[in-house]
Amino acid sequence: MASTTSFAFATLFIAYLLATPTFFREVAAAGECGRIPIRSAALSLSPCLGAGGNARAKVPPMCCTKVNVLIKTAPKCLCAVLLSPLARKAGIKPAIAISIPKRCNNKNRPVGKKCGRYIVP
């Protein structure tokens, strides 16, 4: 029950952030996601909210699936989403979130690549 409530709250919070004018100004400046609107990429990563703010949280399988797809299709987009002001407002900590591909045992993660001031583990 509590996890369902938390997920619903997190989803509503992300929807609220996506609707803010500030977010749309930031989206216009982001080109790292190519044809994928950054807001869509951010929303697709909503299953990662808990794992992105807590290094001890188990990464949900749906999060791993979404992260793996984004790494294959647009790895720079993943970095842009994790470092975005939207992610910070949602409680994502970049230093923790950047470890999600490793925590998902993704063998194709861009190990050693920079994501802002962070290095992908």
N, C-alpha and C positions, 0 to 999 in steps of 0.2 A: 504494500500500500504506500509506504513512504517513498520507495523508489519511483513508483508511478507518479506520485505527486511531484517529486523532484524533477522528473523528466518533463512533465507537463509544464511546470514553472519555467524550466530552462528553455523549452521550446517557445513558450510565450514571450520570454525575455528576449530571445534572439529575434523573434518576429517583430517585437517592439523596436529593437535596435535597427533592424533592417528598414523600418519605416521612418526613421528619423532623417531629417534633412541633412544633418552632418554626415551621416553615412553615405548618402548619395553624392555629396561633394567628394568624399574620399574615394568612392568607387570610380568616379570620372577620372581620377588621377592614376588609378591602378591599371596597368596593362600587362601585368605578369601572368594573368590567367587567360590571355589570348581571347578565344571566342567564348570562353566560359565567364559569365558575369561573376565578379568576385563575391557578390552577395549570395549567389547560388552555391559557389564553392564553400563559403562559410556555413551556409545552412546545411549543406550535405555533411559537414563535419560535426553537427550537433550531438551525435552519439559519443563524441570524444570530450564533451565538456568536463566530466568528472576527472578523467585521466589527464586532461590538459592543465588542471589546477592542483593536482595532488600526485606526486611521484609514486606514492604507495598504492594508489587506486588501480584496480585491475582494469585493463583496457578491454572494453567490450568488443566482441567479434565484429559487430557491425561497424564500429569505428575503424578497426583494422582493415576491413574490406574497403571502406571509403578512402582511407589514407593510401592504401596500395594502388587503387585506381588513380588517384590524383598524382601519385609519384610517377606512374607510368605515362599519364597523359600530359601533366603540367607540373613538374617538380618545383618550378619557381613560384607557381601559384600557391602551393602548400606553404611555402615560406612566407609569402605575402599575407596569406590568411592568418597564419600563426603570429605574425608580428603586427597585425593591424590593430588600430585603436578599438575596433569592434571586438576583437578577441579579448583585449584587456578589460573592456567593459563587461564582458561575459565571465570574467574571472580566470581567464587563461593566463598562465605564466609561461612566457616564451621559453625560458630555460628548461622547464618541465615538458612543455608541449613538443619541443624539438626532439625529445627522446621517444615519442610515441612510435615512430617506425621501428626503432630498435626493440621496444617493448612488445611490438607485434611480430617480432622475428622476421621482418621484411628483409630478405637477402639482397634486394635490388635498391635499397635506400642509398642515397648519395652520401656515403660515409666520407667524412673529412671535408665536405663542401661547407662553405659559409652560408649562414642564413642570418643576415644582419650581423650582429656581433657574436653569434653563437655558431658553434661547429657541430655538424650532424654527427652523433655518436655511432 
